[in-house]
Amino acid sequence: MEIINREVLNRAYCFQKEKALFGKWIHYAHISPLLENLSDRLTVACIGSSEKNTPIHSVKFGVGPKRILIWTQMHGNESTGTKALFDFFNCIDNSNEAIFKSILKECTILCIPMLNPDGSLNYTRVNQNEIDLNRDAVDRKAKESRLLREVLEEFNPMFCFNMHDQRTIFGVEGTENPATISFLAPSEEVTRKLTKGRIETMNVIVSMNALLQGVIPNHIGRYTDEFYPTATGDNFQKLGYNTILIEAGHYPGDYDREETRKFNFFALVQGVYHIATTEDFTDYKSYFTIPNNQKNFFDVIDSHENLSEARGYLYVDEVVGGAFISVLQLEKEGDLTGYSAHSTIPLKK
């Protein structure tokens, strides 16, 4: 297993980070001019449209036999993966680093850098018709869900990357740290059997975790592999398309998800590079050494000397009147023993 030199990755990120994208509210108007400015090295195509007829684009690059499908913002309010993906595009377009040359030679990569543009504009999880695309893999009631399945079956990828954000409530089990990046190799059925596809998916995650543990040690979690019958990753895995779930979470003080963006970029590039340079995907056991995610964080806790009498608050993000706002709301009151907070304040009597 070859782990990319962190200095190489950091240098690529610093030079190629897409500065036009910042913060958590990223929608189609932000990415449209960036897609137009990509060079001929990357092929941009309009592959369909949303329920409100907003264009949905793909970006394709590479000439190799290993086919990889990547999509972001199937939940409109989960934009960290989109930012990291455009950073990746810039590296493919402009960087002379050997890792990106290897990726272009060994892989053919198809990306959908905003599957749910209507939800992205509204800053909602769901699409314009209130459908959660990540729970629509069986019924496929949404145009966006049908489009993703059509792309999947036509492109026939060896691996998929399903890019999400997770809430600030998640921590890394056995530590006092938030879960900044979490991974999942989805189950194919209720018994969570270790199939060949799951093992191969775990192998790629092992490589990404190995890199990140050297960058943000003990900030990486493992998402529950409970089987969700209607979920996209679970169904794609069951259909034989190895699907890697990446959940971008909170890093201390980083409510704009800009530090997390960098770690998301690191993980994505490492995962793709690992696929490009690996033929044996059977080494998986250290996947299970990644600690579980646990729901043990509030954004703010106010308390007296201990947590037996406290209030826990979470930020609620929304778009109001064309402006992005975050409002702190009370989530739980009473005994908060066992919980952590990203910040604390004294409880007012």
Helices and strands as residue ranges (DSSP letters): H 6-16, H 28-37, E 43-49, E 55-61, E 66-71, H 80-94, H 98-106, E 107-112, H 117-122, G 133-135, H 143-155, E 159-165, E 170-172, E 181-184, H 196-213, E 220-222, H 232-238, E 242-248, H 258-277, G 285-289, E 293-295, E 297-303, E 310-320, E 323-334, E 340-346
